[in-house]
Structure formats: C-alpha cells, structure tokens
Amino acid sequence: MSHFAPVALPHANRLINHGPTVLITSVFGAKRNVMAAAWSMPVEFSPPRVAVVIDKSTFSRELMTAHGGFGLCVPATAAMDLTYAVGSCSGRERDKFAHYNIQAAPGPALGVPIIEANCLAWMECRLIREPHTEDAYDTCFAEVVSAAADSRVFANGHWTLNDGNATLRSIHHLGGGLFAPAGEAVQARPLPPTRPG
C-alpha cells in the first residue's frame, strides 16, 4: 500500500529545502536512467522551481535534454546503499533500473520514471531551457509540475520527523559513500522583543 499523497505545488520546494541527496530519473524513448545528486535546491516559489547540478557530459543530462524533463526523488535511509550504487556507475553501460531491480512508474505530468519504494517524496520537473548556458554549466533549472510525498512524514506542507518515523528520514551525502540521516525536527520559539537601553 502506498502512503504517497499529492503535494500542493506551493509546498513542493519544502521537499528538498533541507538539502537531501536525491535520485534523478530520466527517460527518452526506450532509454532510461537513474543517478544520485547531492546538490539540489529550491530557487523560486511561484511557480516552484529547482536547481540541480548534473554534469553536462552524463547520460542523465543527455536524456533530460532530449525529453525536456526529469524526476527528482528523495530517498529514505533504506535506499542508502542503492543511492550510492546508482551514483557510482554510468547508465550508458547498463540499465540501472533493471540491474538494481528498481521499480518505477511513469509520472502523471511528464511520464518520467518515479520511484516510491524506499523514497519519501518525488517531483516531476520540466527543464527550463537555457541555450546560452546548456553547454557551459552543469547546473540545470526546472519547474516543478507535479509532486507527492509519503504522508507519514510530509503532510499539510510540512515535514514531521519524530521517534515514531525514525526509519523514514532523508539522507545527506558527506562524501566518499558516507551519509548522514536527517535528524529529528525541533520547533523554534519566538524570541521576546528586546528592550531599548
């Protein structure tokens, strides 16, 4: 049973604003790929837009450019080894979905592969074409056109991280295959106003 529920687009940026490692999925014709990316972030609220760094020479970038979009999935701690594996080899050499038995379904808006198993959230992203920069930079910009998240940890536009869902945490790459799971959420309190003098 899937715990995923649609996320309102004004809240989609919150799915990655805490800096998790993400899985980037791409497809064009019969070719598809999945890779890990450590550098992604929201860049605009309305419409929601994201930036992700994907080397311009990669197979993923080739497929994304040909298709015009990509999937951005947020893996949970259970997908840590898989995240490292798909980030350590090229999709030109093998279909990583088949090789690692990754189940994916076409997204509702763009048809890019969406991974829900062992993931916390996903977004379908329409690539924003930047002809003057596409050959020069690894940073890609995209508009989020659909999104969903595991309602056990993300609902009403907010993450809920507590002892009851400790296994449902995003992962953050520290380098060399070392990851750190997201910690427990702590609510900030308003500071009292300061008195002059």
Summary of the structure (lengths in Angstrom):
residues: 197
radius of gyration: 17.3
end to end distance: 60.3
largest distance: 70.1
contacts: 584
relative contact order: 0.22
helix: 17%
strand: 38%
